[in-house]
Structure formats: structure tokens, C-alpha cells
């Protein structure tokens, strides 16, 4: 099992490296986190540049101080590639507590290994090991950390649990509550009510503090930046509570869609819905399930993003305890789980290697590499999204077509992260992109430094006074 997990980790590290060297790891979200880490190293705590070019604390969007752990690594090497590599290795390590839990409660190393491999192949696990759309998210590290937390609690190793629980809680604003729910499970299962309910109270308190004070306090607008996604159910946390009592059918309308039903089916059917047989342990998945299902942002109910990170560990930990109810059939049940998960495993980020490997060393990649080398270290820059992911180790970086205080502009007109040209034209983004680039190319205040294969670099001319 360990060799399989190691091979899995190496494959996903390879995929992350290939995606990175092909300049497909964007400013959002990897570059945004790289800038927050770099800024912290240079005295600006978790500061990053917004899409529109304003400086703001990352805590105004997400409470993920876990990023601070990367500061020492950046002293050694500040390559953005460190983050996706650590993410792949970290998520792969979650197979260990899955195996240990399975071996202990199913009484079979074979059944335990089958659950561990099912965890690795599970599409939501894969997309947290390598989130090819956005590069890196601290919350993906909650997947293995929560699994280790369950294992340590199950072993009554409370000091070790407390350490990984704190680390997991630092990955995103709602994760403290998810970890806190483990306290309820522990209090009931083990009978240690004081410790268990204390864990829950602390987790609930931290999550409320994050949503009601930290994010509004650091947000440039003073309000939750993602409230618009929840407008149908009240928007803000207090608005959601009010809506729940005054118009509860709004929640049914928000959740009852075919798209969200598919999301739930992909999460639960491959594990035979076994997680529902251990409801107190599965309770930890409820915060992220609610956040995702109530959102109007469709990506939050798609597996190829990081949004299922707070759900995956509870699905597998609870499924093992659910399977333990049929201990005599553990080998057969675990094999069925592995087979069903394997059937869905083709839904995988690894498929990007099909396009990434042939593109290695292409003229476009060479043009991107040369263009990036022209941008001076630390200079304020405006970059198209995918190229911006490689220029985020600086104080000021805007995302084209926003320019703000930039002295340099670097644009790849074929940047697919803006959507296809047809999609972008329908929303006006591509037209703004094209029009803005043409305007700067014809502006005498700017000069074209480089242009090849759709990649353009412009530099603002110095102004002198007589």
C-alpha cells in the first residue's frame, strides 16, 4: 500500500510540474497565495493584489493562515512550484490513516488497502491532489490532516490530534467547525464528553469568529466578498439565518437541482453511501456540503475544484466505520467500493498530461519563457492570468486587462483561463482584453518590447521634465 501511495504521489507531482513548466498555473489562485507568502516575508502580512489592482489582506477573502508555514520554505527557494508539490504529497499521505483505520476496524489488511486505494482514486481526492484549474489551495491540505485527526482521536492520542486539528483549522474559515464536529463523535463514541464537547465549542467559535469578524474586518468592502453567491438564501451569515426562518423554501429551491444531485451522487454512490451509517462522524462534512449546495456558483458543486476538500475525509473515515457494521463482509464491501471508485476515476486531472507532455518545448512555451524573463524582478506588472502566476513574487501585480500602477504589461492572447474566445466575447471579457491590449500597443506612453506567438510585452516609457 505504501508503494502504491508513493507511486501515486510521484505521478501527481509529475503532473503538477508539467503543468507548471507549460505555463498553465495561473495567477488565480496559485499566484495569489504565492504573493501573500512573499508579502509576509517582506513585512506585509498576507497581503496580495486584487483583480482590480488594489492591495488587500488575503484574510478578507479566506482565512487560511496555513500559508504562513510556507514562509520558511520560501526563504530556501521561492519557487511557486513548492505549493502544488507539497499539495500532491500531502493529499497522497492521507492514504495512511485510511489504511490504519480500515485495518483496525475491518480486521483485514486487504480490505484496508482497498479502501486506501479507493481514497486515492476517488475523483474528489485527485482534484485536491492536483487542482489543475487553479494550482493550489491551502484547504486541500485539510484532506489528509482531518484523516490524521480522526485516526489520532480513535487512538486517544489527544496531543497529536490537537496539533493536526489546529493545522487543519488554519486551512480555511469553515474547517474549524468541521474539525469541531469530530469532538461530538468522540464524546459519544469514547465517552470523553468534556474533551469532545470542548473541541466542538472551540471549532464552532473559531468558524463564527472567521465569518463574523475576520473576513468582514479585512475585506476591502467591509462585507463577505462571496455573499453574492448566496443572495437567494440571504447572502450574509446573519441574512441566511433570518432567511431560514422566514422563507425556508428558498433553501430547497437552491439545493434541488439536477447539477447538485449529480454532485452528491458522485460523492456518495462510489462508496455505497456507507458514510451515512456513521452519522456523527459524517457530521463534519455538513459545513462544506451546506456551503457548496447553497451557492449559486456552479464550480462549488463540481469535483474538479477544491471545494470538496472538507467533505472527502469524512466520506472515507465514516465509510470505514459504516463498513465495520458488516465486518464479516468487509473484504467484499471494500472491493465493491474500490471497483465503483475505479469506474469514476477516469474523471481525473491527470488527463491534462495528454496535452501537457506534447507541448513541452513548443514555440509558444519558448515565447512565454522569453517574455517572462524580460520582466524585472519586483517591478509593478500587469499580466494575463496564466503568466501572472509566474510573476507574483512582488508587491504589485494586476491582472490584465486591469493595469493600475503597472510599469510593465505581459499578455498571452491565447490564455484559455479567460474561457474560450466565444464564451469571453459573449460576456464582454475578451473584447475588453483585445481592445485594452490594442490601446496600449498604440499608446505612445508604452513601447512594445517583445511580441511573438501571441505573447506581448510592453514597457511604460520614462517621463522626464525639462
C-alpha positions in Angstrom: 0.0 0.0 0.0 2.8 2.4 0.9 4.5 1.8 -2.5 1.2 2.4 -4.3 0.7 5.7 -2.4 4.3 6.7 -3.1 3.8 6.0 -6.9 0.5 8.0 -6.8 2.3 10.9 -5.1 5.1 10.9 -7.7 2.6 10.8 -10.6 0.7 13.7 -9.3 3.9 15.7 -8.5 5.0 15.0 -12.1 1.6 16.2 -13.4 1.9 19.4 -11.3 5.5 20.0 -12.5 4.5 19.5 -16.2 1.5 21.9 -15.8 3.8 24.4 -14.2 6.6 24.3 -16.8 3.9 24.6 -19.6 2.8 28.0 -18.0 -0.7 26.7 -17.2 -0.6 27.5 -13.5 -2.4 30.8 -13.1 -2.3 34.0 -11.0 -5.6 32.9 -9.6 -5.4 31.0 -7.4 -1.8 29.9 -7.0 -0.1 33.2 -7.7 -2.4 35.0 -5.3 -1.2 32.7 -2.5 2.4 33.0 -3.6 2.1 36.8 -3.4 0.6 36.5 0.1 3.5 34.4 1.3 6.1 36.6 -0.4 4.5 39.7 1.1 4.6 38.2 4.6 8.3 37.6 4.1 8.7 41.3 3.2 6.7 42.8 6.1 3.2 42.9 4.5 1.2 40.2 6.4 -0.7 38.0 3.9 -1.1 41.0 1.5 -1.9 40.4 -2.1 -3.2 42.5 -5.1 -6.8 42.2 -6.0 -8.0 41.6 -9.6 -8.6 45.3 -9.9 -5.1 46.2 -8.7 -5.8 47.2 -5.0 -3.7 45.9 -2.1 -5.7 43.9 0.4 -5.2 41.2 3.0 -5.9 37.7 2.0 -7.9 37.3 5.2 -10.6 39.5 3.6 -11.4 36.6 1.3 -10.3 33.4 3.0 -9.0 32.7 6.5 -6.1 30.4 5.6 -3.1 31.3 7.8 -1.8 27.8 6.9 0.0 29.6 4.2 2.4 31.0 6.8 4.0 27.6 7.1 5.4 28.1 3.6 7.4 31.2 4.6 10.4 29.2 5.8 10.4 27.1 2.6 10.4 30.4 0.6 13.5 31.5 2.4 15.2 28.5 0.9 13.6 28.7 -2.5 10.7 31.0 -3.5 9.5 28.9 -6.5 5.7 28.8 -6.7 6.1 25.1 -7.7 6.7 24.3 -4.0 3.0 24.7 -3.2 1.5 22.3 -5.7 4.2 19.7 -5.0 3.5 19.9 -1.2 -0.2 19.6 -2.0 0.2 16.4 -4.1 2.5 14.8 -1.4 0.2 15.9 1.4 -3.1 14.6 -0.1 -1.4 11.3 -1.0 -0.3 10.9 2.6 -4.0 10.7 3.6 -4.0 7.1 2.4 -2.0 6.1 5.5 -4.7 7.0 8.1 -7.4 5.5 5.8 -5.4 2.2 5.8 -4.8 2.3 9.5 -8.5 2.9 10.3 -9.5 0.2 7.9 -7.1 -2.4 9.3 -8.2 -1.6 12.9 -11.9 -1.6 12.3 -12.4 -4.0 9.4 -9.9 -6.6 10.8 -8.3 -7.1 7.4 -5.2 -5.5 5.8 -6.5 -6.4 2.4 -9.8 -4.6 3.0 -7.9 -1.6 4.5 -5.7 -1.4 1.4 -8.7 -1.5 -0.9 -10.2 1.5 1.0 -6.9 3.3 0.8 -6.6 2.8 -2.9 -10.2 3.9 -3.3 -9.4 7.1 -1.4 -6.5 7.8 -3.8 -8.6 7.1 -7.0 -11.7 9.0 -5.8 -12.1 11.9 -8.2 -12.5 14.5 -5.4 -9.2 13.3 -3.9 -7.4 13.5 -7.2 -8.6 17.1 -7.9 -7.4 18.1 -4.4 -4.0 16.4 -5.0 -3.6 18.3 -8.3 -6.1 21.1 -8.9 -5.1 21.8 -12.5 -7.7 24.6 -12.8 -6.2 26.8 -10.1 -2.9 25.3 -9.0 -3.0 25.2 -5.2 -5.4 25.7 -2.2 -4.5 25.5 1.4 -7.8 23.8 2.1 -6.7 20.8 0.1 -4.3 20.1 2.9 -7.3 19.7 5.2 -8.0 16.3 3.5 -5.0 14.4 5.0 -4.9 16.5 8.2 -8.6 15.7 9.1 -8.0 12.0 8.3 -5.0 12.0 10.6 -7.1 13.8 13.2 -9.7 11.0 13.1 -7.0 8.4 13.5 -5.5 10.1 16.5 -8.8 10.6 18.1 -9.7 7.0 17.6 -6.4 6.1 19.2 -7.0 8.5 22.1 -3.8 10.4 21.2 -5.1 13.8 22.1 -1.9 15.8 21.9 -1.3 14.6 18.3 -4.9 15.2 17.5 -4.7 18.7 18.8 -1.7 19.5 16.7 -3.2 18.3 13.4 -6.6 19.8 14.3 -5.1 23.2 14.7 -3.3 22.8 11.3 -6.4 21.7 9.6 -8.4 24.5 11.1 -5.9 27.0 9.7 -6.6 25.9 6.0 -10.0 27.7 5.6 -12.6 29.6 7.5 -15.2 26.8 7.9 -12.8 24.0 8.6 -12.6 24.7 12.4 -16.3 23.8 12.6 -15.7 20.6 10.6 -12.9 19.6 12.9 -15.1 20.6 15.9 -17.7 18.1 14.8 -15.2 15.4 15.4 -15.5 16.4 19.1 -19.2 15.4 19.1 -18.3 12.0 17.5 -15.5 11.4 20.1 -17.7 12.4 23.0 -20.4 10.0 22.1 -18.2 7.1 20.8 -15.5 7.2 23.5 -17.5 8.8 26.3 -14.9 11.6 26.9 -17.5 14.3 26.9 -15.5 17.2 28.4 -12.8 17.0 25.8 -15.1 16.2 22.9 -17.6 19.0 23.5 -14.8 21.4 24.2 -13.4 20.6 20.8 -16.8 21.3 19.2 -17.2 24.6 21.1 -13.8 25.8 20.1 -14.4 24.8 16.4 -17.8 26.5 16.3 -16.4 29.6 18.0 -13.5 29.9 15.6 -15.7 29.5 12.5 -18.2 32.1 13.7 -15.2 34.4 14.5 -13.8 33.9 11.0 -17.1 34.6 9.3 -18.5 37.4 11.5 -15.3 39.3 12.3 -12.1 38.3 10.5 -13.4 38.3 6.9 -15.6 41.5 7.2 -12.8 43.3 9.1 -10.1 42.6 6.4 -12.4 42.8 3.4 -11.8 45.9 1.3 -15.6 46.5 1.2 -16.2 45.5 4.8 -18.6 42.6 3.9 -18.2 39.0 2.9 -16.8 39.1 -0.7 -18.7 35.9 -1.7 -22.1 37.0 -0.3 -23.5 37.3 -3.9 -23.3 33.6 -4.4 -25.8 33.2 -1.5 -28.1 36.0 -2.4 -31.0 33.6 -2.9 -30.7 32.3 0.6 -29.9 35.5 2.4 -26.3 36.4 1.4 -24.5 37.1 4.7 -24.4 34.6 7.6 -26.9 36.6 9.6 -29.1 37.0 6.5 -29.0 33.3 5.9 -30.2 32.6 9.4 -33.0 35.1 9.0 -34.0 33.6 5.6 -34.1 30.1 7.1 -36.8 31.1 9.5 -38.7 33.4 7.2 -38.5 31.7 3.9 -37.2 28.1 4.3 -38.4 27.0 0.8 -35.7 29.2 -0.7 -33.2 26.7 0.6 -35.0 23.8 -1.1 -35.0 25.8 -4.4 -31.3 26.5 -4.1 -30.4 22.9 -3.5 -32.9 20.9 -5.6 -31.2 21.0 -9.0 -30.0 18.2 -11.3 -26.5 19.6 -11.3 -26.2 19.4 -7.5 -27.9 15.9 -7.4 -25.1 14.7 -9.7 -22.5 16.2 -7.4 -24.0 14.3 -4.5 -24.2 11.1 -6.5 -20.5 11.3 -7.5 -19.6 11.8 -3.8 -21.7 9.1 -2.2 -22.6 6.3 -4.7 -19.0 5.2 -5.3 -18.6 4.5 -1.5 -22.0 2.8 -1.4 -23.3 5.6 0.9 -21.6 3.8 3.7 -20.6 7.1 5.3 -24.3 7.7 6.2 -24.2 4.7 8.5 -21.8 6.6 10.9 -23.7 9.9 11.0 -21.9 11.5 13.9 -18.6 11.2 12.1 -20.0 12.2 8.8 -21.4 15.3 10.5 -18.1 17.0 9.9 -18.8 17.1 6.2 -22.0 19.1 6.7 -20.4 22.6 6.8 -18.9 22.2 3.4 -21.9 20.5 2.0 -24.1 23.4 3.1 -21.6 26.0 1.8 -21.4 24.3 -1.6 -25.0 23.3 -2.1 -26.4 26.7 -1.2 -24.1 28.5 -3.5 -25.1 29.7 -7.0 -21.6 29.3 -8.2 -21.7 26.0 -10.2 -18.0 25.3 -9.7 -18.7 24.7 -6.0 -20.6 21.6 -6.9 -18.1 20.2 -9.4 -15.4 17.7 -8.3 -12.7 19.3 -10.5 -12.1 22.1 -8.0 -11.0 22.2 -4.3 -14.5 22.7 -2.9 -15.0 19.1 -1.8 -11.8 19.2 0.4 -13.9 19.5 3.6 -16.1 16.6 2.6 -13.6 13.9 1.3 -12.0 12.9 4.7 -15.4 12.5 6.4 -16.7 10.4 3.5 -13.9 7.9 3.8 -13.4 7.8 7.5 -17.2 7.4 8.1 -17.4 4.8 5.3 -14.9 2.6 7.1 -16.9 2.8 10.3 -20.0 2.1 8.2 -18.4 -0.9 6.6 -17.4 -2.2 10.0 -21.1 -2.8 10.8 -20.8 -5.6 8.2 -17.4 -6.9 9.4 -17.8 -10.4 8.0 -18.4 -8.9 4.6 -15.6 -6.3 4.9 -13.5 -7.7 2.1 -16.3 -7.9 -0.3 -17.7 -4.4 0.6 -14.2 -2.8 0.3 -13.7 -4.5 -3.1 -17.0 -3.1 -4.3 -16.1 0.4 -3.1 -12.7 0.1 -4.9 -14.4 -1.1 -8.1 -17.0 1.6 -8.1 -14.5 4.3 -7.4 -12.3 3.0 -10.1 -15.2 3.3 -12.6 -15.3 7.1 -11.8 -11.5 7.5 -11.6 -11.3 8.5 -15.3 -12.7 11.8 -14.2 -9.1 12.9 -13.4 -6.8 15.9 -13.6 -4.0 13.6 -14.8 -5.6 13.7 -18.2 -4.1 17.1 -18.8 -0.8 15.2 -19.3 -2.2 14.2 -22.7 -1.8 17.9 -23.8 1.0 19.0 -21.5 3.6 16.5 -22.5 3.5 17.0 -26.3 3.5 20.8 -25.7 6.8 20.7 -23.9 9.4 22.8 -25.7 6.8 24.2 -28.2 7.4 27.6 -29.8 4.6 29.1 -27.7 6.2 27.8 -24.5 9.5 29.2 -25.6 7.9 32.6 -26.3 6.2 32.6 -22.9 9.5 31.8 -21.2 11.4 34.5 -23.0 8.7 37.1 -22.3 8.7 36.3 -18.6 12.4 36.7 -18.5 12.1 40.3 -19.7 10.1 41.4 -16.6 12.4 42.9 -14.0 12.2 41.4 -10.5 9.9 43.3 -8.2 8.7 45.7 -10.9 4.9 46.5 -10.8 3.3 44.5 -13.6 0.0 43.7 -15.2 -0.2 40.2 -16.6 -2.7 37.9 -18.2 -3.8 35.3 -15.7 -1.7 32.3 -16.6 1.5 34.3 -17.0 0.7 36.2 -13.8 1.1 33.0 -11.8 4.9 33.2 -12.5 5.3 36.9 -11.6 3.6 37.0 -8.2 6.7 37.3 -6.0 6.4 41.1 -5.9 4.4 43.8 -4.1 2.2 44.9 -7.0 0.7 42.8 -9.8 -2.5 43.4 -11.6 -4.4 41.0 -13.8 -4.9 42.2 -17.4 -7.0 43.9 -18.7 -6.5 45.8 -15.3 -3.3 47.8 -15.4 -3.4 50.1 -12.3 0.2 51.2 -11.4 2.0 48.7 -13.6 5.1 49.7 -15.5 5.2 46.5 -17.4 2.5 44.6 -19.3 2.8 41.0 -20.3 -0.1 39.3 -22.1 -0.7 35.9 -23.7 -3.7 36.5 -26.1 -4.3 32.7 -26.1 -4.8 32.5 -22.4 -7.6 29.8 -22.0 -8.3 30.6 -18.4 -10.4 33.5 -19.6 -12.6 30.9 -21.3 -12.9 30.3 -25.0 -13.0 33.3 -27.2 -16.6 32.7 -27.9 -17.5 32.5 -24.2 -15.4 35.5 -23.4 -16.9 37.5 -26.3 -20.4 36.7 -25.0 -19.5 38.2 -21.6 -17.5 41.1 -23.0 -14.3 40.0 -21.3 -12.4 39.1 -24.5 -13.5 42.3 -26.2 -12.1 44.3 -23.2 -9.0 42.2 -23.3 -8.4 42.7 -27.0 -9.4 46.4 -27.0 -7.3 47.2 -24.0 -4.2 45.5 -25.5 -4.6 47.3 -28.8 -5.0 50.6 -26.9 -1.8 50.1 -25.0 0.1 48.9 -28.1 -0.9 52.2 -29.9 -0.3 54.4 -26.8 2.9 56.4 -27.2 3.5 56.2 -23.5 4.2 52.5 -23.9 6.6 50.6 -26.2 6.4 47.1 -27.4 9.4 45.2 -26.1 8.5 41.8 -27.4 5.8 40.1 -29.5 5.7 36.5 -30.7 3.2 33.7 -30.9 0.5 35.8 -29.3 2.7 36.8 -26.3 3.3 40.5 -26.0 5.4 42.5 -23.5 5.1 46.3 -23.2 7.1 48.7 -21.0 5.9 52.2 -19.9 8.3 54.9 -21.2 10.0 57.0 -18.6 8.7 60.6 -18.3 11.1 63.5 -18.0 10.6 67.1 -17.1 12.6 69.9 -18.6 
